[in-house]
Amino acid sequence: MKEIVYITLENEMDLILANRKAMKLSERLNLSNATQTTFATAVSEIAREVIECTDRGVVSLGVISERPGYFLAAKISYPEEVASAGLMEGLSYAQKLVPILENFQDDASQVVELKMKLPRSSKLNASKIRTLQELFESEEPYTAYEEIKKRNIRLNLIAEERYEKLLQSQYINDRKNEFISIASHELKTPVTIIKAFSQIALSSSGEDTCSEKVKGYLAKIESQASRLTALIQQLLDVSKIENGKIDFQIETVSIRAYLQDTLSLVQQVVPNRPLKITLEDDALVSLDKARMEQVIANIVGNAAKYSSPDTEISIRMQRAGQTMIISVTDYGIGMETTNFQRIFDKFHRAESVSKNYSGLGLGLYIASRIVAEHKGRIEVESEIGEGSTFRVYLPVCGDIPETVPGAD
Ligand code: ADP
């Protein structure tokens, strides 16, 4: 059937609507006044019975091309489970009015189809059917109810389209995560082997000792393999985050003692940089030691990467109420305010760094997600050419217990 009108049957108002549209369509198709009324009455009789049983019925009005010509048709469909109740009265009355009536099952719906032969004077063809479709589509609503209904249909369509798009982008995102996860796993093994063999070659002695020049090459291979390992690890972390598979081993620690230990490890990430460390306050904080070290190492590593090698990096920790604030300040390239939020997005890098500094733009995304899992947040304050301060806010979970004098 070439559908021209579509009406959902939700309440009695739709009965009036179905009747009017059926009248109007048959009028447009040059049926006599009596036939218009007959057709419209048959449609509304069945629709009335459907509405009494369910609010999930639908009326489609249109035309069917079948030898020997065109038919005006109405399809009234309703959920299968309603069918068992039967539409006895309406059906038998409609059949008296429109003899070509079929009642059949289509997917999970029961359908009543009414057909009326169209006169030659209706001069129906594909272009006239299209015109009729446009006419009913653009027709001004008869009543406020019809207007609301039309709007609702449009809104539902938009919502459906959006939902479709959302599903599609979710699908693409899932495939992308799957790819990242597989690719990084596959890359990890060969890179680890390259690194291990370059270390063995570097440390070999006796007959196996290589020249200083070759040692230089090996050292470069080793250091680039370490960089690759770090990048692969970032990709693996992203896929774990996206799949909700990061496990946290939470412990409650003295944040000052923890940070002292962590910063001495982090210093190895930036061996030649002066770190000025001021740990003013202390408190108990619940955290995953390894993951928080990853956060601090990333922020300090960035501070070193985006500033000149001779400048200081200062690390400070203070307590503000029930929050510990760890700040890392550098005096490097800084960034535009427009980047303050976006640098925490996956793969986002400030335009100014893309050409001159290597990186994937994942470190801060991972760091912010780890900190968020600790019920904290990271913020940045920065000025182009002046430097940046990154602040990690972590909730305090208790005060450091006072030691009892003379207890030991
Ligand atoms: P990457 O450093 O690999 O690009 P990150 O996620 O760690 O990825 O950082 C995202 C972006 O934030 C960087 O590309 C850079 O533009 C900006 N950024 C981070 N730290 C600093 C900093 N200390 N100074 C200036 N820009 C920074």
Boltz pocket constraint, residues with backbone or C-beta under 6 A from the ligand:
constraints:
  - pocket:
      binder: B
      contacts: [[A, 298], [A, 299], [A, 302], [A, 303], [A, 306], [A, 330], [A, 332], [A, 333], [A, 334], [A, 335], [A, 343], [A, 345], [A, 348], [A, 349], [A, 350], [A, 351], [A, 353], [A, 358], [A, 359], [A, 360], [A, 361], [A, 362], [A, 363], [A, 364], [A, 365], [A, 387], [A, 388]]
      max_distance: 6.0
